[in-house]
């Protein structure tokens, strides 16, 4: 048990390190990418293409990696494979022979972010539902810490000015080389400090020996299925009904179907076929349930608004306050400190109140921020001190609400979706967020001179999300896996 506990701690530490590094990469690449493109004679619109390429490939890769982890019940080899794309993509960024190579580099690196869906699936399977929000808050705080310390690396990288063989190492190419080396180090950390741990016991003792592999675990689950069969068969008056229920469960639960061995002839001949209509029906209902739609809408709207405001902030500070690179860096640093403090507070709060309460608090703060920005940022009132105060309050409220919404919706989403397909479900969730991070900057970038329209639509989306939360509040609870399967059977 002590050895398993040590492996668990090291595995979770490695996950936190990977999220920390993803934040560092964002903070190191983003400040220099525009000037880097200018040295390659790229048009202004090319910046949007480069930033969107990273999100687009992550959007596409997330569900694929998540489905892979659901099928194999492993994540280590998926992470090692995904990190190769990060290494290759950042090295291509370092080469930087043309703007198209730079565009391709961010697309390739974005594929590596798809492993995040597998990691969230792993965390869901290996954490107790009561502690899940706490774990997710810690992981997200690691990424924010990376965003905070990332700019510090640029202080040293901007001093680079030498040749490495045929390649030029300067303040524009150095971030790519630096991140390539860091991801190579992470590969070694994953190899030696990450284990595909069996899920903790839920309802029965399950202390897997150190050498137990995933195949043994799957066979374990199959044996459990066989142990249930005689109990059903012993009920002679309901034997046929029990067989029908078992067949229906297989239709909605492919994992059980694949490993359940039975000597009885099936009453539904095609119930185990992967493409059966029952399975497709169960799959569609997984993401069309009211509570799932609400949480996916929350993922999209909050990230859409966040990235839109991030896009708007820099032109706004330049227009009204004359801020340059240094002032904006200080502002982002302070925002990073606030976000980390927010995640730590949510980590504490989530152990004392339900996630839907945390979500409601976050959305209330976001709505207050939206109203404030619509009134005071679209057309600042007063002289310089008042305008600066209005701006600071608006940014503070916006940043304050993010940790509440982010942690609560991720934790709730992991509970209202099936644990057996959690990797794919998290991939869908992250893809919805990726779509938001693509559309948000495009929306804000085209309306920087029409802030009433831009902020008004964002406020309308927040109001819509708040209404959805109010009407669906009672459904935002964590049903057990058995209840989810029973619901799918009843609906089928």
Buried (B, 14 or more C-beta within 10 A) or exposed (E): EEEBEEBBEBBBBBBBBBBBBBBBBBBBBBBBBBEBBBEBEBEEEBBBBBBBBBBBBBBBBBBBBBBBBBBBBBBBBBBBBBBBBBBBBBBBBBBBEEBEEBBBBBBBBBBBBBBBBBBBBBBBBBBEBEEBBBBBBBBBBBBBBBBBBBBEBBEEBBEBEEEEEEBBBBBBBBBBBBBBBBBBEBBEBBEEBBBBBBBEEEEEEEEBEEEEEEEEBBEBBBEEBEEBBEEBBEEEEEEEEBBBBBBBBBBBBBBBBBBBEBEEEEEBEEBBEEEBEBBEBBBEBBEEBEBBEBBBBBBBBBBBBBBBBBBBBBEBBEEBBEBEEEEBBEBBBBBBBBBBBBBBBBBEBBEEEBBBBBBBBBBBBBBBBBBBBBBBBBEBEEEEEEBBEBBEBBBBBBBBBBBBBBBBBBBBBBBBBBBBBBBBBBBBBBBBBBBBBBBBBBBBBEBBEEBEEBBBBBBEBBBEBBEBBEEBBEBBEBBEEEEBBBBBBEEB
